[in-house]
Amino acid sequence: DAGITQSPRHKVTETGTPVTLRCHQTENHRYMYWYRQDPGHGLRLIHYSYGVKDTDKGEVSDGYSVSRSKTEDFLLTLESATSSQTSVYFCAISDQTTRGIYEQYFGPGTRLTVT
Amino acid sequence: AQTVTQSQPEMSVQEAETVTLSCTYDTSESDYYLFWYKQPPSRQMILVIRQEAYKQQNATENRFSVNFQKAAKSFSLKISDSQLGDAAMYFCAYRRTGANSKLTFGKGITLSVRP
């Protein structure tokens, strides 16, 4: 258990409304990630963070923004939700094992439906 | 860019039998990591096994083992003595070395286990 929680776990919203998803971790990990999971696509990286206030884009970042004002929280915002953003969203952290390998561990996911 | 391909969308195995899930990848890097993640119906992403590219020895974790063929860029997962709890979606993933490297996922394969 990497101490990752996501909120909300489920959300239904209307097209055009802003939505913020929260990822919270308790173990002071530096690296955090947001992925989306869609059928036929696996998981795709939206944005990531390598420290407080340090973020960068992933492969599917259009329509999303992120913020990280403190180590434990990584927020994903959909400024104006669209139906194409209906998906399951996963937060992940990167942690180094005793063997020196960086591995990613995932939160429980948030199912977002945009109607 | 790195790509990960899982060409079989679904597989089925009889309980107690052995099944092999295939994965191929493309990269120009010589050092990297490969992973298999399991996603049961609970949606939680669970790290099953990892392989360091510089190691020739195939990784093993209890009933799970891999067949890593670096020259062929192939990374298959073998599940021995299959159990009903192994039914899930399985994702193959690639990651370059480095603390902040992102994961690149395949599209996943759905494994069902017949009692």
HADDOCK unambig.tbl for C-alpha pairs under 7 A between the chains (distance, minus, plus):
assign (segid A and resid 31 and name CA) (segid B and resid 100 and name CA) 6.54 0.50 0.50
assign (segid A and resid 40 and name CA) (segid B and resid 107 and name CA) 5.56 0.50 0.50
assign (segid A and resid 41 and name CA) (segid B and resid 107 and name CA) 4.90 0.50 0.50
assign (segid A and resid 42 and name CA) (segid B and resid 105 and name CA) 5.96 0.50 0.50
assign (segid A and resid 42 and name CA) (segid B and resid 106 and name CA) 5.75 0.50 0.50
assign (segid A and resid 42 and name CA) (segid B and resid 107 and name CA) 4.02 0.50 0.50
assign (segid A and resid 42 and name CA) (segid B and resid 108 and name CA) 5.90 0.50 0.50
assign (segid A and resid 43 and name CA) (segid B and resid 105 and name CA) 5.93 0.50 0.50
assign (segid A and resid 50 and name CA) (segid B and resid 100 and name CA) 6.90 0.50 0.50
assign (segid A and resid 102 and name CA) (segid B and resid 99 and name CA) 5.91 0.50 0.50
assign (segid A and resid 106 and name CA) (segid B and resid 45 and name CA) 5.98 0.50 0.50
assign (segid A and resid 108 and name CA) (segid B and resid 43 and name CA) 6.85 0.50 0.50
assign (segid A and resid 108 and name CA) (segid B and resid 44 and name CA) 5.17 0.50 0.50
